């Protein structure tokens, strides 16, 4: 801890954001593996996965500019949580819907985290860190908007697939 509480909170927030993005990376990786029936969603998630990898690098650069590093413990725990979440959703017949809802919520969580980091940069006198964080914020906002715009489409597509399965005698257990 330093004598600058805003800087301390900024560093903690950057570490938390890095763990958050590590969680997002793992979650999207698992989801992309199972989205063959939803190629539009799969393509967009792959694009955002590439953005997420860049966001991780940006956060590492921000931490380095503060003379700090990531938290391996936080990153590992959040990655494990993502894999457990993916396993839980994979067991459900409506996996695509659960993933869509969870992704929408997660994007908004990330948006709030980046907005908070931007305020902390200002308060800590580290405005030089704001540009990479703004870039990540914009990517999260675009992804949240995309998900919001596609909830209806994904829901109707899932319903059509489920209805076709019901007509063909295929039943879903969950």
N, C-alpha and C positions, 0 to 999 in steps of 0.2 A: 504494500500500500504506500502511496505517495501522499504528499500534502495537497494533492489536486484530486478531490473526489470525482469530478467530472471525467478526468482522464482515467481514473481507476474504473469507473463505471463503463466508460467507452471500451477499455481493454476487455473487461468481462463481457460486454455486449458483443464485441468482435469475436471472441472465443465462442460464445453461445451461437452467434450467427454461423460461424464455421461448422459447428456441430449440427446446426439446423440444416445447412446445405449438404453436409455429409449424409444426414438422414434422408433428405430429398433425393440425393443421387442414388442411394440404395433402393429407395422405394420405387423410383422411376425405372431403374434397371430391372427390378423384378416385374413391374407392371408391363414393360415393353416386351418381355419374354412371353407374355400371355395374351397379347392383344391382336393376334392374327385375324380375328373376326371383326375387328374395328380398325381398319388400316388408317383412317383419317386421324383417329385419336393416337394411334401408335406413332405415326409420322410426327405429329405435333409434340408428343412426349419425348421423342428422340431429339427433336430440335431443342426443347427446353432442357433436356439432360445435358446437351452440349453447352448450353448457356450456364447451367448449374456448375459444371466443371470449371468454367471461366470465373464464375462467382467465387468458388473456393479459392482460386488463385488470387483474385482481387483481395479477398479477406486476408489471405496469408501476407500479401504485400502491405496491407494496412497495418497488420500486426507487426510486421518487420519494421515499418516506419515508426512504430511506437517502441521499438526495441524489445518486442515480445514475440511469443510463439503461440501456436494453437494448443489446445488441451487434448492430448491423445485419449484421456479417459472419457471426456465428454463426447468426442468424435466416435469412439468405439461404442459407447452406450447408445448413442442416438442411431448409429448404423444398425446395431442389433435390434433396436426397437422397430426400425423400418422393416427389417426382414420379418419380424414377428407379425407386424401389421399386414404385410403382403401375404403371409401364410394364412392369417385369419380371413382375409378377404377372398383368397383363392378357394377356400372351402365353401364359399357361398355361391349359389346358382346365379345370384345377381351381382357377381363380382364387379362387373363394369360399372354398375350404378354406385356401389359402395366406394369404388376407387374414384369415380367422378366427384362424388360428394366430398370425400376426404381430401382430394386434390384441391378442390375449390376452397375448402376451409384452410388448408395448409398454405396456399398461395396468399390468402389474406393475412395469415399469421406472419408470413415472410415480409409482406408489405409493411405491416406495423413495425416489425423489427428493424427494417431498413430506415423507416421514418424516424424511429427513436435514435438510431445510430447517427443520423444526419444532425439531429438536434444536439446530441452529445459531442459531436465533432466541433460544432460551433462553441459550445460551452467550455470545451477543453482547450480551445485555442488551436485546434488541429483541422482547420478548414481545408487543408490540402488533401485530406482523405475523403472529402465529400464527393468528388467527381466519380471515382470508381463505385462508391456506394450508390450514387444517383443512377449510374448505369445499371447496376443490379436491380435497383428499385424499379426502373422502367421495364426491365425484362420480366420481373414478377407481375407488374401491373398488366403487361400485355398477355401473359399467360392466364392470369385471373380473368381477364376480359374474354379470352378465347374460350375458357372453360364455361363461363357464364353464358356465352353465346351458343354453346353446343350442348347444354344440358338436355334441352328438349329433343334434339336430334339423336343423342345417345340413348335417351329413354325410349324413344319410338323405335329405334333400331333394335334395342334389346327386346322390346315387346314383340316386334315382328319375328325375331329369331325364336323367342320362347313360344309364340303362337304356332309357328311352323313346326317346332319340335313337338308340341302338344298334338297337332293334327297328324303327325307322322307316327304317333304312338310312343315317342320318346318322353320319358318323364324325368323331372329333375327332383333330386332328393332334398335339396335345401331351399 
